[in-house]
Amino acid sequence: MNWVLIAAASVLSGALGAMGLGGGGILLLVLVWVGWPQMTAQGINLLMILPVGALGLYFHRKNGLTDPKAAAPLLWGGLPGVLLGVLLGKQLGESTLRTCFGVLILLLAARELWLGIGAIRRDGWRLKAPPEPGQNE
């Protein structure tokens, strides 16, 4: 196993996760790429979520960037989703789960490409400042 690559992916995953950008996807991809079984890689990824998420939440809350009232309904929907995901993951098996994950990654990549091309057509290649927090474009 390439431990240097895994260590680098862990650092990147932690940084992205602390910013709320879902860094676990990077770590999961690297772990599977270097040969870890899909289920084991997902378990390791879940273990990373706890400390990284807690630290990210601490700093986001400290900077006034959280909205507990908006998050509450998401939490109540997410908890049953976790249970359903665990049960479904056990039933699907390694190969099917890996295929589903691959299809999801391809769909996300296609969406980002589509949105990026649309933004370039709309705005050109110029950079613009992001909107202030709480403001819509």
N, C-alpha and C positions, 0 to 999 in steps of 0.2 A: 504494500500500500504506500502511496505517496503521502507521507505525513506532512511534508512541507506544504503541499497543495491543500490538504485538509486543514492545516493550521491557518493558512491564508484565507481559506473559505470561511473558517470560523470567525476570524477577525472581521471580515467583510459582512458576514451574516449578523454578527453582534452589532456592528455600526448601523447597518440598514434597519435591523430590528428595533434598535433604540430610537431611531427616527420614525418608527411606525410604518416602515416601508416593506415589511414582510421579508426580512432577510433570511428567514428559514428556507425559503425557496432556493436560494443560492446554495446553502449548505446541503440541502437534500439532493439537489442535482449533482453536486460534487461527490457526495458519499456514494450515490448510485453509480456515477461514472467511474469511480475507482474500484468498484466491485462489491460494495456492501449490498446485502440483500435489501430489497425495497422496504420490507416491514421493519427491519432493524434500523435502516436509515431514517425512516419516519419516526421510530421510537426515540432515536438520538435527537432528532429535530425537535420533538415535543419536549424533551428534557431541557433543551436550550431555551425554549420559549419562556419558561418560568423565571429564571434570573434576568434574562435580557428584557423581557416584558416588564418585570417589576422595576428595573432600573430606568427603562425608558418612560414608564408611567410616572415615576417619581419626578423626573426632570420636566416632563410635559406638564404635570400638575403644578410644579413649582413655578413654571413660566406662564401659568394661566391658560394652557392650551387644551384643557379637557372640558368636556361637557357631560357630567354624569347623567343628566336627565335625558340626553340624546342617546347615551350608551345603554341605558337600562333596557329598552325594548330589544336591542340587538343581543344583549346578554340572555334574555329570556328565550329568544329564538335560537341562539347559539348552543345553549345547553342541550336541548333535545337533538340538535343537529350533531353534536359530538357523539351522543349515544347511538344515533342512527349510523353515523360514519364508522364507528368501531364495529358494530354488528355487521354492516355491509362489507367492510374491509376484511373481516374474518371469513365471510362467505365467498368473496370473490377469488381469493387466492393470489399468490405472488405474481404470476404472469399477467392475469387480467388487471390487477391493480397497477402494475407497471405500465401496461398499455393505456389504461385510463389516464394515468398521470402524464404520459407522453402526449396523448391527444389534448389534454388540458393545456400543457405547455405550448403546443403548436397553435391552439386557438388563441391563447393570450398573446403570443408573438404576432399572429396575424392581426389581431385587434390593435396592438400598439403600432404596427407598421401602417395600418389603415389610418389611424388617428394622426400619426406623424406625417404621413403624406398629405392629409387634409390640412394640417396646421401649416405645412410648408407652402401649399397652394394658397392658403388664406393670407398668411403673414409674410411669406417669403422666408429667406434665411436669416433675417435679422433677429437679434435677441431682444427680448423685452422684459421688463421687471415683472415679477409675479404679483398677483393681487394681494392686497393686505389681508391678514387673517379675518375671516368672517364676511368678506366681500365676494360677491359673485362677479364673474367677468361679464 
